[in-house]
Amino acid sequence: MKTKIKLLSTFTLMAINYLFAQDPSCNGIIQTSSLTSCPNQSVSYLNKYSLQSFYVPNENTPVKVINVNLHIMQREVPAPRGNFDETNTGQVQFLTDLFNGTGGINYLFSHLPAPSDPVTCVCVNACHIIDSRIQFSLNGIYYHQDNSNYILDPCDAGYTNITYGINTQSEINIYFYGEQDATLNGCATTPSTNLAYIQWIGIDDAIYTYPQGFGALVTELSHELGHNLGLLHTYAPTCCPESCTTTSTDFLSDVFGSGSVDCPEVCSQDYGWSCDIYSSSNSCSNNLMGGTNTSGYLSPLQLGRIHRETQLKSLRKYMSCELGSIDWKITTDEVWDFDIKMYDNIIVNPGASLTASCNITLPCNGKIDIKPGGRLILSDNSSITMATGSFIHVEEGATLEINNTVSGKGIIFDQSGTNYVKVEGTLQFGANADFTIQGIGYYHF
């Protein structure tokens, strides 16, 4: 599962393994939480909400902030720490700057470089989105003296996460292991439809990038975060390449070409740390998920996939609870038979209906607003999960229809006491409805 790439920086010569584990169970870590039981078969899902193209971000897309922690695994005293040292102010600042400094990860994700090889036969003149609308909040840096964990393979970070992980259901924990062979090795998990799935990153030998290899470590960690966000390698051979099947829902036509006569497919791409990305004699590129020393670009469809994963998969639980500024408008009849987390208000327009048969999670201070003539129908296995300050408003002339037949589902308030349902229109219960109110909140009729 390991692919070694020689990385040559202006400061040092090192080898970097872009090692990625899609399924950590193959390394002895098994996730046991149940999978979502929603059908994911509605026309709304198949033709709209499952497509990465639907989620391509723009300037109105909410900036989604992912919470992370950084753990430094050290040797036990009296041995030298063999890793970043919390008493060394320069090293502490180096670690902090990985996310927040000039040229750091947050800067990269808000200033994505232009593509070296734009696939204009697919994206025409819209191949470059500068701001990914993704940022990271480094919530803590932790130091652990533990000889056993100090020498672990990065793909065993799931084990370390059991012992040292902080808030593993709300923060991605990143582990920097100790000196191994002066070779950066990275391993990461991808999002899962199992919403309880725990994601993490492991990297060893990061200490060798201090102080002059800051850019190399930013690139490596950004690459691994790319896996956490749902992306695979654009090059081959590798453990985990992107699909080259043009009919696949997740095929990246704006990276590889559509496969038509006028837009030939080049999948997978060439790679090599010193590969000339502008040469016509190879297919190397500066894609963040490629293997060159100038990587950083992400295509519109790659960004679309990332934002889809923030709404439909396990990645979503690591997001801060912000509300966007643009309403998510339902203008026709839609059936949501999939579990989705929202970052915007949901507005059900006059004459339209939203039928939910799975879970909808609202953002902090977000709302579902049903306009006159609009309908919100809760059926089957549906529930609406509130966050702090969120609410449902059924305007005069609108309808909230409850046909849920599954015990224990319904409208789930949080414990803040700030949630409510305000019904000025019609509240209608089906003959066999089994509806539950959970948490702390109130109804206003």
N, C-alpha and C positions, 0 to 999 in steps of 0.2 A: 504493500500500500504506500510505499515511500517513493517519491520522485525527487531526485536531487538536482538542484540548479545552481550553478556557480554564479555568485554575485560579486561583481567587482566594483567597489566604490572608489572614490578618489582618496579615501583615507586608509582603507585596509582591504585585504583579500579575505573573503569568508565564503563559506558555502551555506546556502539556505535551502532547507527542505520545505517545500510547500506541501506539508502532509496534512490531509484533511480526512476526518472520519465522519461520514454521513450517518452511520449507525453505530453509536457508541456501545451498543450491546455486544458488538464483535470484539470489544476490548474488555468484556466482563462486566459492563454496567448495564443494568436492565431497568427500564422505566416500566412501572407496573400500574400506573393510573389508567383508568378506562378511557377509551376513545370517545369522541363525540358521536352521538347516535343519530344525528340528523341525516336525512336522505341526500341532500345536495343534488337533487335531480330536477328541480323546477326549471322552466324556461328562463326565468330571471337569473338563476345561477349559471346555467350552462351558456347562455348567450351574452351575459353581461358581467356578473360578479365574480366568475371564475377566471376571467380573462385579464392577463397582466396589462394589456393595452388600455383597459378601462381605468386603471389606477395611475397612469402616467402623470406625474405631478406638474403643477404650474405655480405661478406666483401666488395663487389663492389657496393652495394646499396648506393645511395646518403644518407647522414645523413640529415634528414628532421627536420627543426627547427620550432617549433610551438610557436607563439607569444602569451603571456598571460599578463594580469594585475591582481593585487591583490588589493582588496578594503576592508578596515577595517571599519565596521559600529560601530559608538560610540554613547553614550548618549550625549545629549546636555548639555552644561554647565548651571548651576553650578554643576550638578550631576557628580559623578565619571565617567570616560570614559567607564568602564565596558568591555574593550576589549584591544587589543594591543594599545600601546601608542607611538606616533611618537617622544615624547620627551625622551623615555626610550631607550637608545642606545642598551642595551642588547636585548630588544624585537625586535627592528628594525633588528638587526643582525640575530636573530632567524628566522624572516620571510624571509630575504634574503637567508639564508642557506637552507631553505626548498627546493629550486631549485638548488642552486649552491654550497652548503656546502658538507663536507665529510658525506657520508651516506644520502645525499639529493636525490631528485627525479631524477635529471640528472645522478647522479652516479648509481642509481638503474637501470635506463633504458639503461645504457651502461654496466652494470655488473649484468645482470639477474642471479639469483641463479639457480642451477640445480634442476630438478623436483624431488620431494619427491616420486612420483609414476609414473615413466616414462612408457609410453605406447609403449614399444619396439615392440609389435606385429604390430604396425603401422609405427612408425618412426625409428625403429631398433636402430642404434647407433647415430642417428641424432636428438634426442629429445631435445637437449639443444643448443639454440642459445644464446650466451652471450650478444651480442650487438644488441639491438632492432633497431638501426639506427634511433631512434627518440630522439630528445632533445627538451628542452623548453627554451625560452628566456623570462625571467621576465623583462618586459619593464618598469614597474612602480608599486609603492605601493602608494595607495591613502587612505586618511583618511577622513571620513565623519561623522559629528555630526548631527544625524537625529533620533529622538526618534521613529518615525513611522517605519522606515526601520531597526532600531536596533533590533526589536523584531520579524521580519518576519520569517516565516517558510522557510527553505532553498529552498523548491520547489517553492517559490514565487520569487526567484532571478530574474526571467524574468521581473518582475515589477521594481525591483531595477535597472536592467540593462537599462531600458528606461530612467531613470533619471541620473544615474551615469556611465553608460557604456562608455568606451573610445574606439574609433575605433572598434565598434562592428562588422564590416564586415571584419576586418583584425586581430583582437586580441580577444582571449577568455578572458572574464572577470570573475574573481573568487571572490566571496563575503564571507567574514567571518563575520557572524552575532554575536550578543552579547550573554551575559549570559542568558541561558534559564533554564536548569535543570542539568547542569554539565554533559551533554550527547552529544557526538559528533553526529550530524545528517548531512548526506550528500545527495545532490540531484544534478543530472547532466542530460544534454541532450545528445542524440546520434546523429551522422551525419544523414543528410537527402539527398534525391535526389533533394530536393528543394535547389538549390545552394545558395540562399539568406538567408537560414535559419540561425538564430542567435543562437549560442551555448554558454552555460554558466555553472557555477558551484556555488552552494550555500552550505555553511557549517556553523553550529552554534557551540558555546561553544569551539571553537579552543583555546581560551585563557587559558582554563584549562590544556592544554598540556605544557604550559610554566612554568618553564624552563626544566623540566625533562622528558616530554613526546614527545620529538622531533620525535622519531621513530614512535610512534603511529600516529602522525599527517602526517608524510611522507607517511605512509601506507594508511591512509584514503584518503589523497588528490591524491595519485597515483591511488588508486582504482577508485575515481571519474573521474580522467583523463582517465582511462581505458574506462569508459562509453563514454566520449567525443570522444575517438578514435574508438568507434564502438563495444565495447565488452559488454556482458551481464554476469549475474552471473552463475557460474559453479555449484552452489548449489541450493537446494530447501528444503522447500518451500520458495518462495520469490516473490517479485513483478514482476521480470524480468529475468527469467532463459534463458539460452541458449536452442536452439532447441534440442530435443531428437529424432528427426526424422532423421534416418540415410541417407535418400535420399535427405535431404535438402542441398542446395548449401552451406549453412553456418554451417553444422554439423561439430563439432570439434572431429573428430575421434581420433586425437592424444591426446585428453583430456579424452574422455569417452570410447574409444574402438570402433572398426568398427562394432560390432554386429555379427561377425561371430562366429562359434563354437570355433575356436582357439583364438579369440580376442573378448571376450564377452563385451557387452556394459554396462557401469555403469553410468547411466545418470538419474537424476542429482546426484551430490555427496553430501556426508554428510558435515556438517559444525559445527563449535563451536570454540570459541576463544582459548580454552585450549585443543582442540581435538588433540590427538596424531597422527600426520600426517604419522608416520612410523608404526603405528599399522596395523596388518592384519585384525583386527576385525571391521574396518570402512573404508570408502572411502574418508575421509578427505585428503586434499592435501595442498600444499603450493602455489597453483595458486593465482595470484594477484586478480582474480575475485572471489575467494572463501572467506571463512569467518574464517580463522585461524590466529593466532598471528605470524606466520612465512611466511605469504604470500608475494609473489614477483615474482614467476615464470610465464612466458608466453610461451605457446607452439608455435611451428613453424606456425601452422595454425592460431592461434590468431594473431601472428605478421603479417602473410600474409594478414589477414583481415584488420588490421590497415593500412598497406601500400596500400591496395586497396582503402580504404576510403579516403586516402590522394590524390588519383587521380580521383576518380569518384564521390565523394559526397561533402557536404558542408564543411567538415573539411579542404578541400584543400585551402580555401581562407585565412586560418590562418597561412599558411606556409611562411617562408622567401623565397626569390627568389634566390635560389642557383641552379647552374648547376652541374650535376653529371659528373663523369669522364668516364662512360661507355656508348657507343652508343646503342640506341634502334634500332635494325636492322630488317627491313621488308624483309624477304627472299622469301616469297610466296605472292600470291594475298590475300589481306585482305580487309574487309569492316568494317569501323568504323562507326557504326550508333549510337554511344554513345558519351556523352560529357566527355572529358578526359583532365586532366592537366598533362603535362609532366615535368619530372625533368632531362631528358637526351636529347641529340640530337636524332632526328629521321633520320635514314639512309634507303632510299629505294634502295635496291640492284638491280643490273642488272637483267632484266627478271621478276622482281616483281612489283606489283602495290599496292598502298594504295588508296582506295576509301573512301573519307570522306563524310558523309551525316549528320554530326552534328558538334560540335565545338571542335577544338583542341587548347589548350592553351600551348604556349611554355614557357620554363623557361628563366630567364635572361641570355643573351648571348648564348642562345640555337639556334639551327637551324634545318631546314628540308633540308637534302641534297639528291637530286635525282640523282642517279648514271646513267651513260650511259646505255640505255636499260630499265631503270626504269620509272615508271609513278606515278604521283600524280594526282588524279582525285577528283575535288571538285564538288559535286552534291547535289541536293535536298536542304536541310536546312543547308548546311555546312558553316563554317567560321573558319578562323585561327586567333587566338588572340595572338598578339605579346606582349612580355615584353621587358624591356630595353635591347638593344643590340641584340635582336633575329632577325633572317633573314631566307629567303628561297633561296636556291641555286639550280638552274636547270642546271646541267652540260651538256656539249656538248653531244648530242646523247640521252638525257633524255627528258621527256615530262611533262609539266604541263597542264592538261586538265581541263577547267572550264566549267561545265555544270550546275552550280547553277541556279535554276529557282525561288528562293525566294528573293524578293526585300529586300534590306537592309543588306544582308549577304555578305560575301566575306573575304578579308584579312584586318584585323583590326590592324593598327599600334597604338602604344601608343603615348604619347605626348613628348617623349624624343628626337625625331628626329634621333634616332639611328637605326631604323628598315629599312630593304630594301628587295627587291626581285631582284635577279640577274638571268637573263635568258640567258644562253649560248646555250641552246637546243631549243626545240619547245614549244611555247605557243599557245595553241589551245582553241578556244571558240566554244561551242555548238551553234546550231541555235537559241535556245530560252534562252540562258544564260542571266541572270540578275545579274550582278556582281558589287559590290561596293567596293571602296577603301576608308577607313576611317582612321583618325588620321594623324600623321606627319611622313613621311618617303619618300622613293624614289624607283623607279623601274630602273633597269639597263638592257637594252636589247643589 
